Amino acid sequence: MKSAEIGLMGLGTMGAALALNIADHGFDVAVWNRTTQKTRDFHNDAGGLQDKVHPSESVEDFVAAIAKPRAIILMVPAGDPVDEQIAALRPLLDADDLIIDAGNANFHDTNRRARDAADLPYLGMGVSGGEEGARFGPSIMGGGKRAHWDRVAHILEAISAKYDGAPCATWMGEEGAGHFVKAVHNGIEYADMQMIAEAYGVMRDGLSMSPAQISLAFADWDKGALDSYLTEISGKVAAAVDPKTGKPMLDVIVDAAGQKGTGRWTVIEAQHLAAPIPAIDAAVVARNLSSQRDVRALGEALFGAAPQPMDGITLADLEGALIAGKIICYAQGFEMINKA
Ligand SMILES: NC(=O)c1ccc[n+]([C@@H]2O[C@H](COP(=O)([O-])OP(=O)(O)OC[C@H]3O[C@@H](n4cnc5c(N)ncnc54)[C@H](OP(=O)(O)O)[C@@H]3O)[C@@H](O)[C@H]2O)c1
């Protein structure tokens, strides 16, 4: 049997999409998942890519299926699962085999793991773009020894998104640099989303616009400088109707946001670096505030929930504010990366 050029552990949402992307670009990929049925289902559903996907039901078989020196991507939840998988793999690996953590690890953990690995090859890799990106072109931020990145760069560049023909995959620096940049990137996205939510709030409460009108405004903005995935889906989300109640979907969703942590990490690190990122900070604060529903209900009882009309604001003003806000939050994020 032909050896796989790379291995991937963890066939969840991101891992499955990334493995298919790798296979789609002509690379043979060995796969393993903790729950074996998922490995079988994944291979069965791989369609025309089945020949490129090499499923294994044990970690030993998985390691044996990969060409030496091996490269293995971990796509499991950040935290203990990563340490567990590294511990399970190391005794089976040779000294020049490379482990790549492609989950959303805290970069401090990646720094620690890189140091624990000492001379053993280890990369921490941020992957952006969600499931769709992982399947058809993620942006990839690598951290570790440059020589280790270079070993797998041809695969990672091939599967990545392209901007003006250039791959959106690069080496960011030593140890946790890739995961650091990924976290700040997520922080920027938190700010982008918060500003969209606030523009929605102004349109709904300040300008008394209907969901259909709000949807049209986003769709219109998506044709201009705000053209982006987030603007596009905001238009679709604003127009969505809850089939059970017939109400706008946004009105029936509890307005309390959680977070997986990368935005919070960004804000904490910004404080350590004395890097001012108020747009990102405000977005994390807004999420925290949103989740305090009891306190907000008390406030509503005291001050009322009546929307405040915002006379004199036009949709062009709002679009301009969003463009300015977007530039500002990107600039703050990039400046933080520069400082780090
Ligand atoms: N979803 C996104 O849009 C996105 C975007 C960028 C980055 N990420 C990051 O990518 C990573 C994976 O996310 P996901 O959305 O693909 O997660 P997911 O769909 O929940 O899949 C998690 C995968 O990890 C496996 N797993 C969980 N705990 C494990 C353990 N202790 N040992 C071994 N395998 C374990 C699961 O195996 P079982 O089948 O056995 O449960 C499953 O295959 C996370 O770090 C996430 O933050 C996600």
The ligand as an SDF file (V2000), in Angstrom:
LIG
                    3D

 48 52  0  0  0  0  0  0  0  0999 V2000
  -15.1210   24.8330   14.0000 N   0  0  0  0  0  0  0  0  0  0  0  0
  -14.4530   25.8920   13.5660 C   0  0  0  0  0  0  0  0  0  0  0  0
  -14.9830   26.7360   12.8200 O   0  0  0  0  0  0  0  0  0  0  0  0
  -13.0020   26.0630   13.9110 C   0  0  0  0  0  0  0  0  0  0  0  0
  -12.2520   27.0160   13.2250 C   0  0  0  0  0  0  0  0  0  0  0  0
  -10.8870   27.1400   13.4780 C   0  0  0  0  0  0  0  0  0  0  0  0
  -10.3120   26.3390   14.4520 C   0  0  0  0  0  0  0  0  0  0  0  0
  -11.0780   25.4220   15.1370 N   0  0  0  0  0  0  0  0  0  0  0  0
  -10.4060   24.5920   16.1360 C   0  0  0  0  0  0  0  0  0  0  0  0
  -10.1810   23.3120   15.5600 O   0  0  0  0  0  0  0  0  0  0  0  0
  -10.1770   22.3130   16.5990 C   0  0  0  0  0  0  0  0  0  0  0  0
  -11.1840   21.2380   16.2460 C   0  0  0  0  0  0  0  0  0  0  0  0
  -12.4580   21.8510   16.1710 O   0  0  0  0  0  0  0  0  0  0  0  0
  -13.7330   21.1350   15.5360 P   0  0  0  0  0  0  0  0  0  0  0  0
  -14.7400   22.2130   15.3350 O   0  0  0  0  0  0  0  0  0  0  0  0
  -13.3400   20.2950   14.3770 O   0  0  0  0  0  0  0  0  0  0  0  0
  -14.1660   20.2030   16.7600 O   0  0  0  0  0  0  0  0  0  0  0  0
  -15.2160   18.9810   16.7770 P   0  0  0  0  0  0  0  0  0  0  0  0
  -16.0670   19.0070   15.5610 O   0  0  0  0  0  0  0  0  0  0  0  0
  -15.8470   19.0190   18.0990 O   0  0  0  0  0  0  0  0  0  0  0  0
  -14.2880   17.6920   16.6660 O   0  0  0  0  0  0  0  0  0  0  0  0
  -13.3870   17.3750   17.6740 C   0  0  0  0  0  0  0  0  0  0  0  0
  -12.5840   16.1680   17.2390 C   0  0  0  0  0  0  0  0  0  0  0  0
  -11.6130   15.9230   18.2280 O   0  0  0  0  0  0  0  0  0  0  0  0
  -11.7480   14.5910   18.7090 C   0  0  0  0  0  0  0  0  0  0  0  0
  -11.4330   14.5620   20.1230 N   0  0  0  0  0  0  0  0  0  0  0  0
  -12.0440   15.2320   21.1230 C   0  0  0  0  0  0  0  0  0  0  0  0
  -11.4450   14.9790   22.2960 N   0  0  0  0  0  0  0  0  0  0  0  0
  -10.4190   14.1020   22.0260 C   0  0  0  0  0  0  0  0  0  0  0  0
   -9.4530   13.4810   22.8170 C   0  0  0  0  0  0  0  0  0  0  0  0
   -9.3890   13.6810   24.1380 N   0  0  0  0  0  0  0  0  0  0  0  0
   -8.5730   12.6590   22.1940 N   0  0  0  0  0  0  0  0  0  0  0  0
   -8.6450   12.4480   20.8790 C   0  0  0  0  0  0  0  0  0  0  0  0
   -9.5580   13.0130   20.0600 N   0  0  0  0  0  0  0  0  0  0  0  0
  -10.4320   13.8460   20.6380 C   0  0  0  0  0  0  0  0  0  0  0  0
  -13.1620   14.2060   18.4330 C   0  0  0  0  0  0  0  0  0  0  0  0
  -13.2280   12.7970   18.3380 O   0  0  0  0  0  0  0  0  0  0  0  0
  -14.5650   11.9510   18.6370 P   0  0  0  0  0  0  0  0  0  0  0  0
  -15.2270   11.7860   17.2980 O   0  0  0  0  0  0  0  0  0  0  0  0
  -14.0840   10.6930   19.2060 O   0  0  0  0  0  0  0  0  0  0  0  0
  -15.4040   12.7500   19.6020 O   0  0  0  0  0  0  0  0  0  0  0  0
  -13.4090   14.9040   17.1010 C   0  0  0  0  0  0  0  0  0  0  0  0
  -12.8930   14.1570   16.0330 O   0  0  0  0  0  0  0  0  0  0  0  0
  -10.4840   23.0740   17.8880 C   0  0  0  0  0  0  0  0  0  0  0  0
   -9.2930   23.4220   18.5360 O   0  0  0  0  0  0  0  0  0  0  0  0
  -11.1870   24.3130   17.3960 C   0  0  0  0  0  0  0  0  0  0  0  0
  -11.1200   25.3790   18.3030 O   0  0  0  0  0  0  0  0  0  0  0  0
  -12.3960   25.2560   14.8630 C   0  0  0  0  0  0  0  0  0  0  0  0
  1  2  1  0
  2  3  2  0
  2  4  1  0
  4  5  1  0
  4 48  2  0
  5  6  2  0
  6  7  1  0
  7  8  2  0
  8  9  1  0
  8 48  1  0
  9 10  1  0
  9 46  1  0
 10 11  1  0
 11 12  1  0
 11 44  1  0
 12 13  1  0
 13 14  1  0
 14 15  2  0
 14 16  1  0
 14 17  1  0
 17 18  1  0
 18 19  2  0
 18 20  1  0
 18 21  1  0
 21 22  1  0
 22 23  1  0
 23 24  1  0
 23 42  1  0
 24 25  1  0
 25 26  1  0
 25 36  1  0
 26 27  1  0
 26 35  1  0
 27 28  2  0
 28 29  1  0
 29 30  1  0
 29 35  2  0
 30 31  1  0
 30 32  2  0
 32 33  1  0
 33 34  2  0
 34 35  1  0
 36 37  1  0
 36 42  1  0
 37 38  1  0
 38 39  2  0
 38 40  1  0
 38 41  1  0
 42 43  1  0
 44 45  1  0
 44 46  1  0
 46 47  1  0
M  CHG  2   8   1  16  -1
M  END
$$$$
